[in-house]
């Protein structure tokens, strides 16, 4: 789907300040889809991102706020209710055209989906130590229990590529190594659903 040919704008937001864009787009009646980082394990991440999103829906799109069994949102660091055990919250928000890069951010989602394109070898996938975890999740977070062993073994490479290196350069280089068929076959699931949602919006628009 060629973006420019359909007049689609991809607009990166600074931080998570969806309120400004939502107010503008709703006021102008412009169809839109939002992609946010879930940031599981980071300060105020996971449930915190869900709550912030729902709070903004209440303000700018009250008809779309989470209701019924979804009104109660655990605190971001709830030790009992781990966000990855409740994917239906994310599915409900996707119905409202709000998608999340899962489980951390877009960089991690792409790294997990296309390790070969990012030149990750077996020797690169090692279990992170506490300083490595803090370098990825933040100084206030000291454990990564919601990430699988395989995911944690990507932490050191993630930090090297996206915290120390150049994000745009790393992504452009990795994408250049992938065919369209490979992208479609292994695209992160939430991004695949986002693309499907964009197609549905386009079909609804008048010629």
C-alpha positions as a printed NumPy array, in Angstrom:
array([[  0.   ,   0.   ,   0.   ],
       [  1.914,   3.097,  -1.193],
       [  1.413,   5.664,   1.533],
       [  1.801,   8.868,  -0.496],
       [ -0.463,   7.652,  -3.298],
       [ -3.381,   7.493,  -0.877],
       [ -2.652,  10.753,   0.902],
       [ -1.742,   8.95 ,   4.125],
       [  0.451,  10.839,   6.567],
       [  2.689,   9.009,   9.025],
       [  3.258,  11.514,  11.838],
       [  5.606,  10.617,  14.72 ],
       [  4.525,  12.051,  18.064],
       [  6.999,  13.378,  20.576],
       [  6.687,  11.068,  23.54 ],
       [  3.152,   9.823,  24.197],
       [  1.321,  13.116,  23.79 ],
       [ -1.621,  11.791,  21.804],
       [ -3.947,  14.384,  23.313],
       [ -2.756,  17.191,  21.027],
       [ -3.03 ,  15.152,  17.835],
       [ -6.328,  13.557,  18.78 ],
       [ -7.866,  16.946,  19.564],
       [ -6.721,  18.281,  16.185],
       [ -7.708,  15.239,  14.125],
       [-11.082,  14.852,  15.803],
       [-11.795,  18.549,  15.288],
       [-10.969,  18.272,  11.579],
       [-12.765,  14.93 ,  11.238],
       [ -9.659,  13.256,   9.802],
       [ -9.558,   9.433,  10.046],
       [ -6.503,   8.273,  11.956],
       [ -4.772,   5.327,  13.605],
       [ -2.451,   5.595,  16.598],
       [  0.611,   3.42 ,  17.279],
       [  2.117,   3.65 ,  20.765],
       [  4.871,   1.833,  22.643],
       [  3.62 ,  -0.564,  25.323],
       [  6.939,  -0.336,  27.211],
       [  6.423,  -3.436,  29.359],
       [  8.845,  -3.355,  32.297],
       [  9.659,   0.326,  31.955],
       [  8.623,   3.024,  34.423],
       [  4.894,   3.71 ,  34.007],
       [  4.851,   1.237,  31.117],
       [  2.465,  -1.619,  30.412],
       [ -0.714,  -0.922,  32.348],
       [  0.394,   2.685,  32.721],
       [  0.267,   3.122,  28.947],
       [ -3.182,   1.508,  28.85 ],
       [ -4.481,   3.861,  31.548],
       [ -3.006,   6.965,  29.91 ],
       [ -4.558,   5.969,  26.591],
       [ -7.962,   5.371,  28.15 ],
       [ -7.799,   8.668,  30.058],
       [ -7.19 ,  10.481,  26.765],
       [-10.014,   8.582,  25.092],
       [-12.34 ,   9.799,  27.847],
       [-11.319,  13.384,  27.105],
       [-11.192,  13.395,  23.308],
       [-13.224,  10.357,  22.203],
       [-15.56 ,   9.595,  25.118],
       [-17.649,   7.163,  23.095],
       [-14.543,   4.993,  22.641],
       [-13.345,   4.771,  26.249],
       [-12.999,   1.296,  27.721],
       [-16.2  ,   0.192,  29.426],
       [-17.811,  -2.761,  31.211],
       [-15.178,  -5.3  ,  32.249],
       [-12.317,  -3.057,  31.148],
       [-12.919,  -0.06 ,  33.416],
       [-10.63 ,  -1.39 ,  36.135],
       [ -7.025,  -0.979,  35.01 ],
       [ -4.28 ,  -2.235,  37.354],
       [ -1.415,   0.018,  38.365],
       [  1.62 ,  -0.052,  36.081],
       [  3.691,  -2.07 ,  38.585],
       [  0.955,  -4.405,  39.871],
       [  2.797,  -7.572,  41.001],
       [ -0.216,  -9.845,  40.522],
       [ -1.731,  -8.741,  37.214],
       [  0.973,  -8.833,  34.563],
       [ -0.044,  -6.979,  31.401],
       [  1.048,  -9.736,  29.022],
       [ -1.484, -12.079,  30.632],
       [ -4.308,  -9.733,  29.596],
       [ -4.027,  -9.305,  25.804],
       [ -7.763,  -8.66 ,  25.51 ],
       [ -7.206,  -5.105,  26.787],
       [ -4.984,  -4.467,  23.78 ],
       [ -7.532,  -6.063,  21.459],
       [-10.233,  -3.746,  22.794],
       [ -8.074,  -0.705,  22.14 ],
       [ -7.271,  -1.951,  18.643],
       [-11.026,  -1.895,  17.954],
       [-10.715,   1.813,  18.722],
       [ -7.796,   2.146,  16.273],
       [ -5.153,   2.405,  18.982],
       [ -2.329,  -0.096,  18.489],
       [  0.757,  -0.885,  20.536],
       [  4.256,  -1.92 ,  19.556],
       [  4.554,  -5.11 ,  21.599],
       [  5.955,  -5.88 ,  24.094],
       [  8.325,  -2.913,  24.365],
       [  8.536,  -0.562,  21.399],
       [  8.777,  -0.553,  17.611],
       [ 12.535,  -1.116,  17.675],
       [ 12.255,  -4.22 ,  19.833],
       [  9.298,  -5.554,  17.848],
       [ 11.247,  -5.293,  14.596],
       [ 14.401,  -6.751,  16.15 ],
       [ 12.415,  -9.735,  17.433],
       [ 10.664, -10.282,  14.114],
       [ 13.713,  -9.915,  11.852],
       [ 16.856, -10.861,  13.827],
       [ 18.735, -11.988,  10.724],
       [ 18.129,  -8.655,   8.979],
       [ 19.733,  -6.916,  11.961],
       [ 22.74 ,  -9.26 ,  11.693],
       [ 22.076, -10.979,  15.008],
       [ 24.096, -14.158,  15.423],
       [ 23.917, -16.863,  18.072],
       [ 26.923, -15.4  ,  19.897],
       [ 25.07 , -12.089,  20.259],
       [ 22.158, -13.658,  22.129],
       [ 23.36 , -13.842,  25.707],
       [ 21.495, -13.524,  28.981],
       [ 21.638,  -9.902,  30.171],
       [ 23.013,  -8.921,  33.556],
       [ 21.407,  -6.273,  35.752],
       [ 23.27 ,  -3.312,  34.169],
       [ 22.131,  -4.503,  30.719],
       [ 18.521,  -4.72 ,  31.884],
       [ 18.644,  -1.235,  33.389],
       [ 20.182,   0.126,  30.189],
       [ 17.126,  -1.085,  28.278],
       [ 14.248,  -0.762,  30.752],
       [ 15.51 ,   2.209,  32.749],
       [ 17.389,   2.773,  35.995],
       [ 14.266,   2.389,  38.154],
       [ 13.515,  -1.088,  36.801],
       [ 15.688,  -3.973,  37.938],
       [ 13.956,  -7.069,  36.56 ],
       [ 12.538,  -8.225,  33.274],
       [ 10.277, -11.059,  34.365],
       [  7.627, -10.34 ,  31.744],
       [ 10.091, -10.999,  28.94 ],
       [ 10.899, -14.528,  27.823],
       [ 14.464, -15.829,  27.964],
       [ 14.783, -15.437,  24.189],
       [ 13.52 , -11.847,  24.369],
       [ 15.928, -10.96 ,  27.164],
       [ 18.799, -12.294,  25.082],
       [ 18.053,  -9.487,  22.616],
       [ 18.507,  -6.749,  25.239],
       [ 22.239,  -6.251,  24.745],
       [ 21.902,  -6.021,  20.964],
       [ 18.866,  -3.733,  21.334],
       [ 20.889,  -1.344,  23.478],
       [ 23.817,  -1.383,  21.068],
       [ 21.682,  -0.764,  17.97 ],
       [ 19.006,   1.614,  19.215],
       [ 20.308,   3.277,  22.367],
       [ 23.929,   3.731,  21.307],
       [ 23.638,   3.445,  17.526],
       [ 21.436,   5.258,  15.017],
       [ 17.826,   4.063,  14.964],
       [ 17.039,   5.273,  11.427],
       [ 20.24 ,   3.834,   9.988],
       [ 19.738,   0.449,  11.643],
       [ 16.135,   0.147,  10.447],
       [ 16.882,   1.305,   6.909],
       [ 19.76 ,  -1.145,   6.625],
       [ 17.687,  -4.021,   8.001],
       [ 14.733,  -3.271,   5.726],
       [ 17.03 ,  -3.153,   2.711],
       [ 17.918,  -6.784,   3.411],
       [ 14.298,  -7.932,   3.388],
       [ 12.057,  -8.724,   0.445],
       [  8.389,  -7.719,   0.448],
       [  7.521, -11.377,   0.915],
       [  9.735, -11.648,   3.995],
       [  8.233,  -8.501,   5.487],
       [  4.696,  -9.76 ,   5.013],
       [  5.534, -13.207,   6.362],
       [  7.136, -12.012,   9.596],
       [  5.731,  -8.538,  10.271],
       [  5.07 ,  -7.986,  14.001],
       [  1.433,  -9.025,  14.581],
       [  0.227,  -5.685,  15.931],
       [  1.693,  -3.883,  12.907],
       [ -0.013,  -6.339,  10.579],
       [ -3.35 ,  -5.62 ,  12.239],
       [ -2.652,  -1.876,  12.022],
       [ -2.129,  -2.171,   8.257],
       [ -5.395,  -4.101,   7.949],
       [ -7.179,  -1.357,   9.894],
       [ -5.742,   1.283,   7.544],
       [ -7.036,  -0.657,   4.548],
       [-10.504,  -0.799,   6.107],
       [-10.502,   2.97 ,   6.628],
       [ -9.519,   3.541,   3.   ],
       [-12.349,   1.324,   1.79 ],
       [-14.814,   3.373,   3.842],
       [-13.715,   6.701,   2.362],
       [-15.508,   8.16 ,  -0.666],
       [-13.599,   8.212,  -3.958]])
